[in-house]
């Protein structure tokens, strides 16, 4: 029966005053009844506008139709044809600016909750499917994937399904990339990531950890000595940026990457963890993206009494997802917008004891169309904090580019590709995700991995 409600089924969540003191998942997921009811809001449009907004082209009306029929495993089969990480995407994908932004139901109300339905289907499959995936028939060709983040995992999964012998080389001791070191447990439980990766291993993907390509192997050695016919570079953008203001080298200043890696990958939030992290009283997080929200909400859960988001533009221009901003506000994160740090202040021991800021106003639009923030003279003030976390962007690690001959790099340190297939200036070498675009979203990285897998298949079979 059609559901013509103008609003989505509400996502069950932990209460703010409870969740901001634990690392359990905030969003609890739809029940079966909620999922079916939400699926009945879909109009099953013939031209499928939502699919055009999905970077991996999931048949969205198709899987939603299966939910309406309560064929949840059938829905999973449809999703998994296009996505290697559905439980991840259902949690962290910015659906509101992609598939849901194209949904016809959004014209006169809220769009269908596509992301929540994808999460429900993936979670149902994980909880109830007892079989083993079908092993693809091998085609005798070998491909190396550098980096076990969302882009590399997607490329590896698609190639394995096509019969390739795929080996992923991951620099860290655990596969997952930003999914394990960056995104907090309360947004993306790590056992979910592990199950998704285990699923890829079951179809034949090999994952080698503690393998720093550029140190242990070079790309030349992988291709010339190890017999890999193509290489996909999906190493992400893990090199943090700083503002270059006085005091950034003080004790108590972190990059968001370091802070989140200590918290998430190294489990610093657990009582018995050996990973050191500062348990602060007052924290300033500089930046306004999803990573800044993650760092701020982690600091709150680690016991900080006050956590500030310091952002030089307005709330309306903040690049973080609306849901992440709303959750941060509910969890008592304090937003200091239209202000910018100018100096980090130290005490007599060389530790952070404050941050000098200046208030801003919006001036003329910059190249991206956003209004440029301009300092207001005489508006300086000091924020009383003992920890500062810089979350103002990242760039690709230079190791790969410095050890690979003939690989074209742009002025931002990103690998140059043809913009479609991921083909680089080196024959047989492809790249995608944040290593090419700079820091972006998980689903865009996955889309790049998917496009590259198709191109690699065509390249190898055409030889």
C-alpha positions in Angstrom: 0.0 0.0 0.0 1.4 3.4 -1.0 2.6 5.7 1.7 2.0 9.3 0.7 3.5 10.8 3.9 5.5 14.0 3.1 8.1 13.0 5.8 10.6 10.2 6.1 10.3 7.5 8.8 12.3 9.0 11.7 15.6 7.2 12.4 15.8 5.8 15.9 18.8 7.3 17.7 20.5 7.3 21.1 19.5 10.3 23.2 22.0 13.2 23.0 22.9 13.3 26.7 23.6 9.6 26.7 25.4 9.2 23.4 27.8 12.1 23.9 29.4 10.0 26.7 29.8 6.7 24.7 31.1 5.5 21.4 28.1 3.3 20.6 26.4 4.0 17.2 24.2 7.1 17.3 21.7 6.0 14.7 20.1 2.6 15.6 18.7 1.7 12.2 15.2 1.0 10.9 13.1 -1.8 12.1 11.6 -4.2 9.5 8.3 -2.4 9.8 9.8 1.1 9.3 11.8 -0.1 6.3 8.8 -1.5 4.5 6.7 1.6 5.4 9.5 3.9 4.0 9.9 1.8 0.9 6.2 2.3 0.2 6.9 6.0 -0.2 8.9 5.3 -3.4 6.9 6.0 -6.6 9.1 3.6 -8.6 9.6 6.3 -11.3 10.2 4.9 -14.8 13.1 7.3 -15.6 14.8 6.6 -12.2 16.2 10.1 -11.4 17.7 8.9 -8.1 20.0 6.5 -9.9 21.6 9.5 -11.8 22.6 10.9 -8.4 24.4 7.7 -7.3 28.2 7.6 -8.1 28.1 3.8 -8.3 24.7 3.7 -10.1 22.8 1.4 -7.8 19.3 0.4 -9.1 17.6 2.3 -6.3 13.9 1.7 -7.3 14.8 -1.9 -7.9 16.1 -2.6 -4.4 13.4 -0.6 -2.8 10.7 -2.6 -4.7 12.2 -5.7 -3.1 11.9 -4.2 0.3 8.2 -3.5 -0.3 7.9 -7.2 -1.1 9.8 -8.0 2.1 12.4 -9.8 -0.1 15.4 -8.3 1.8 17.9 -10.7 0.4 16.8 -9.9 -3.1 17.2 -6.2 -2.3 20.8 -6.9 -1.1 21.6 -8.8 -4.3 20.5 -5.8 -6.4 22.6 -3.4 -4.3 25.7 -5.6 -4.2 25.8 -5.7 -8.0 26.9 -2.1 -7.9 28.3 -1.5 -4.4 31.0 -3.5 -2.6 30.3 -1.7 0.7 26.5 -1.2 1.1 26.6 -1.2 5.0 29.2 1.5 4.9 27.5 3.6 2.2 24.2 3.4 4.1 25.8 5.1 7.0 28.2 7.7 5.7 27.1 8.5 2.2 25.9 12.1 1.7 22.6 10.9 0.1 21.0 14.3 0.7 23.1 15.9 -2.0 23.2 12.8 -4.3 20.5 10.2 -4.9 17.9 11.8 -2.4 18.5 15.2 -4.0 17.0 13.7 -7.3 14.1 12.0 -5.6 10.7 13.2 -7.0 9.1 12.9 -3.5 11.5 15.7 -2.4 9.7 18.2 -4.5 6.7 18.5 -2.1 8.2 17.0 1.0 11.1 14.9 2.1 12.7 12.5 -0.3 12.6 8.7 0.3 15.2 7.8 2.9 17.3 5.9 0.4 20.4 5.7 2.6 18.5 4.4 5.6 17.0 1.7 3.4 20.4 0.7 2.0 21.7 0.4 5.6 18.7 -1.7 6.6 19.2 -4.1 3.8 22.9 -4.5 4.4 22.5 -5.0 8.1 19.7 -7.5 7.5 21.9 -9.5 5.2 24.8 -9.5 7.7 22.5 -10.7 10.5 20.6 -13.3 8.6 22.6 -14.6 5.6 24.3 -17.9 6.5 25.6 -19.0 3.1 28.9 -18.3 1.4 29.4 -16.1 -1.7 30.0 -17.8 -5.1 33.7 -17.9 -6.0 34.2 -16.2 -9.4 36.0 -18.2 -12.0 39.6 -17.0 -12.3 40.7 -15.5 -15.6 44.5 -15.9 -15.1 45.3 -12.1 -14.8 46.8 -10.3 -11.8 46.1 -6.8 -10.6 47.7 -4.9 -7.6 45.7 -2.4 -5.6 47.6 0.1 -3.4 45.5 1.2 -0.5 42.6 -0.6 1.3 40.4 2.4 1.6 36.9 2.7 0.0 38.3 3.3 -3.5 40.8 0.5 -3.4 38.3 -2.0 -1.8 35.7 -1.1 -4.5 38.2 -1.5 -7.4 39.5 -4.8 -5.9 36.0 -6.2 -5.4 34.8 -5.4 -8.9 37.9 -6.9 -10.4 37.7 -10.0 -8.2 34.1 -10.5 -9.3 35.3 -10.4 -12.9 37.8 -13.2 -12.2 41.0 -11.3 -11.5 43.6 -12.4 -9.0 43.7 -9.2 -6.9 46.1 -8.3 -4.1 45.6 -5.2 -2.0 48.8 -3.6 -0.4 47.8 -1.6 2.7 50.4 0.5 4.6 48.6 0.3 8.0 48.1 -2.8 10.1 44.4 -2.9 9.4 42.5 -2.6 6.1 39.8 0.0 5.7 41.6 3.3 5.2 39.6 6.3 6.3 36.8 3.9 7.3 38.9 2.6 10.2 41.2 5.4 11.1 39.0 8.5 10.3 35.3 7.9 10.8 34.4 7.3 14.5 32.8 4.2 15.9 29.6 6.1 16.7 29.1 6.8 13.0 30.5 3.6 11.5 31.2 0.6 13.8 34.4 -1.1 12.9 32.9 -4.6 13.0 30.7 -3.4 10.1 33.8 -2.5 8.1 35.5 -5.7 9.0 32.5 -7.8 7.8 32.4 -5.9 4.5 36.2 -6.5 4.0 35.8 -10.2 5.0 33.1 -10.5 2.3 35.7 -9.3 -0.3 38.2 -11.8 1.0 35.7 -14.6 0.6 35.5 -13.9 -3.2 39.3 -14.1 -3.4 40.7 -10.6 -2.7 44.0 -10.9 -0.9 44.8 -8.1 1.6 48.4 -7.6 2.7 48.9 -5.1 5.6 52.0 -3.3 6.8 53.0 -3.0 3.1 54.2 0.5 2.4 54.4 0.7 -1.4 57.3 3.0 -2.2 59.3 1.4 0.7 58.7 -2.4 0.6 57.9 -2.4 -3.1 57.9 0.2 -5.8 55.2 0.2 -8.5 57.9 -0.8 -11.0 58.8 -3.8 -8.9 55.1 -4.9 -8.6 54.7 -4.8 -12.4 58.2 -6.0 -13.5 59.1 -8.5 -10.8 55.8 -9.6 -9.2 53.9 -10.1 -12.4 51.0 -7.6 -11.9 49.6 -6.5 -15.2 48.0 -3.3 -13.9 48.1 -1.3 -10.7 45.4 0.8 -9.1 46.5 3.6 -6.7 43.9 4.4 -4.1 46.1 5.8 -1.4 43.8 8.6 -0.3 44.8 12.0 1.0 46.2 11.5 4.5 48.7 14.3 4.7 47.3 17.0 7.0 47.4 20.7 6.4 48.1 23.4 8.9 47.4 27.1 8.9 51.0 28.3 9.4 50.1 30.4 12.5 52.3 30.8 15.6 52.0 28.0 18.1 51.0 25.1 15.9 54.0 23.1 17.2 52.9 23.3 20.8 52.1 20.3 23.0 48.3 19.9 22.7 47.9 20.7 19.0 46.8 17.8 16.8 45.9 17.4 13.2 42.4 15.9 12.9 44.0 12.9 11.2 46.3 12.1 14.1 43.5 12.7 16.7 41.0 10.5 14.9 43.6 7.8 14.2 44.5 7.6 17.8 40.9 7.5 18.8 39.5 5.2 16.2 42.1 2.9 14.8 44.2 2.8 18.0 41.2 2.6 20.3 42.3 5.4 22.6 38.7 5.7 23.8 38.9 2.3 25.6 39.9 2.3 29.2 42.6 -0.4 28.7 44.1 1.2 25.6 47.8 1.8 25.5 47.4 4.6 22.9 48.2 8.0 24.5 45.7 10.8 23.9 45.2 14.1 25.8 42.0 14.0 27.8 41.2 17.7 27.6 38.9 20.1 29.5 38.4 22.5 26.7 39.0 21.8 22.9 38.9 24.0 19.8 38.4 22.2 16.5 39.3 24.4 13.5 37.3 23.7 10.4 33.7 23.0 9.3 33.7 19.7 7.4 32.6 16.2 8.4 36.1 15.5 9.8 35.8 18.5 12.1 32.5 17.3 13.3 34.0 13.8 13.9 36.9 15.3 15.9 34.7 17.5 18.0 32.3 14.8 18.9 35.1 12.4 19.7 36.6 15.1 22.1 33.3 15.4 23.8 33.1 11.7 24.3 36.6 11.6 25.6 35.5 13.9 28.5 36.0 17.4 27.4 33.7 19.8 29.2 33.6 22.3 26.4 34.3 21.7 22.7 34.2 24.5 20.1 34.0 24.4 16.4 35.9 27.4 15.0 34.9 28.1 11.4 35.7 31.2 9.4 32.5 31.2 7.4 28.8 31.0 8.5 26.7 28.0 9.6 24.9 28.1 6.2 28.2 27.7 4.3 29.6 24.9 6.5 30.5 21.9 4.3 29.6 19.2 6.8 26.5 17.1 6.2 23.4 18.6 7.8 22.9 15.5 9.9 26.4 15.7 11.4 25.9 19.3 12.3 22.5 18.6 13.8 24.0 15.8 15.9 26.9 17.9 17.0 24.5 20.7 18.1 22.4 18.2 20.0 25.5 16.9 21.8 26.4 20.4 23.1 29.2 21.2 20.7 29.6 25.0 20.7 29.8 26.7 17.2 32.0 29.7 16.9 31.4 30.7 13.3 32.7 33.7 11.4 35.9 33.7 13.4 39.4 32.5 12.5 42.5 31.6 14.6 45.5 33.8 14.5 47.8 32.3 17.2 47.9 29.4 19.6 49.1 30.5 23.0 51.3 28.5 25.4 51.8 28.3 29.1 55.2 28.3 30.8 55.5 24.5 30.0 55.1 24.9 26.3 51.5 23.5 26.3 48.4 25.0 24.8 46.5 27.4 27.2 44.5 29.4 24.7 43.8 30.4 21.1 43.7 33.9 19.8 41.0 34.5 17.2 39.6 37.3 15.1 36.0 37.8 14.1 35.1 37.7 10.4 32.5 39.0 8.1 31.5 37.7 4.6 32.8 39.7 1.7 32.7 39.1 -2.0 32.3 35.5 -3.4 35.6 33.6 -4.1 36.3 31.4 -7.1 34.0 28.7 -5.9 31.1 31.1 -5.5 31.3 31.2 -1.7 31.6 34.6 -0.1 35.1 35.2 1.1 35.5 35.9 4.9 37.2 39.1 5.8 38.7 39.9 9.2 37.0 42.6 11.3 39.7 45.0 12.7 39.8 45.2 16.5 37.7 42.1 17.1 40.4 39.8 18.4 39.6 37.6 21.4 41.1 34.7 23.2 39.4 31.3 23.4 40.3 29.5 26.7 41.3 26.0 25.5 44.0 23.4 26.3 43.8 21.5 23.1 43.5 22.5 19.4 42.6 20.2 16.6 43.3 21.4 13.0 40.8 20.1 10.5 41.4 22.3 7.5 42.0 19.7 4.8 44.5 17.1 3.7 46.6 16.3 0.6 48.0 13.0 -0.8 51.1 11.5 0.7 54.1 12.2 -1.6 55.7 8.7 -1.2 54.0 7.2 -4.3 54.7 10.1 -6.6 58.3 10.4 -5.4 59.1 6.7 -6.1 57.2 6.2 -9.4 58.8 7.4 -12.7 56.6 9.0 -15.3 53.6 9.6 -13.0 52.2 13.1 -13.7 51.3 15.1 -10.6 49.5 18.4 -10.4 50.4 21.5 -8.3 48.3 20.2 -5.4 50.3 17.0 -5.2 47.4 14.9 -6.7 47.9 12.2 -9.3 46.7 13.4 -12.8 44.3 11.0 -14.6 42.2 11.2 -17.7 39.2 12.2 -15.5 37.1 9.3 -16.6 38.7 5.9 -16.3 41.5 6.7 -13.8 44.2 6.2 -16.4 47.4 7.9 -15.5 50.4 8.9 -17.5 52.0 5.5 -16.8 50.7 2.6 -18.9 48.9 0.1 -16.8 48.8 2.4 -13.8 45.4 3.8 -12.7 44.4 6.0 -9.8 41.3 7.3 -8.1 39.7 8.7 -5.0 41.3 11.3 -2.8 44.8 10.6 -4.3 43.4 12.2 -7.5 40.7 14.6 -6.3 42.0 15.6 -2.9 39.9 15.0 0.2 36.3 14.1 -0.9 33.6 11.6 0.1 33.6 7.9 0.5 31.1 7.3 -2.2 33.0 9.4 -4.8 36.1 7.4 -4.0 34.1 4.2 -4.5 32.8 5.5 -7.8 36.3 6.2 -9.0 37.4 2.7 -8.0 34.5 1.2 -9.9 35.3 3.2 -13.1 39.0 2.2 -12.9 38.1 -1.5 -12.4 36.1 -1.4 -15.7 39.0 0.4 -17.5 41.6 -2.0 -16.1 39.5 -5.0 -17.3 39.3 -3.5 -20.8 43.1 -2.6 -20.8 44.2 -6.2 -19.8 41.8 -8.0 -22.1 42.8 -5.8 -25.1 46.5 -6.7 -24.8 
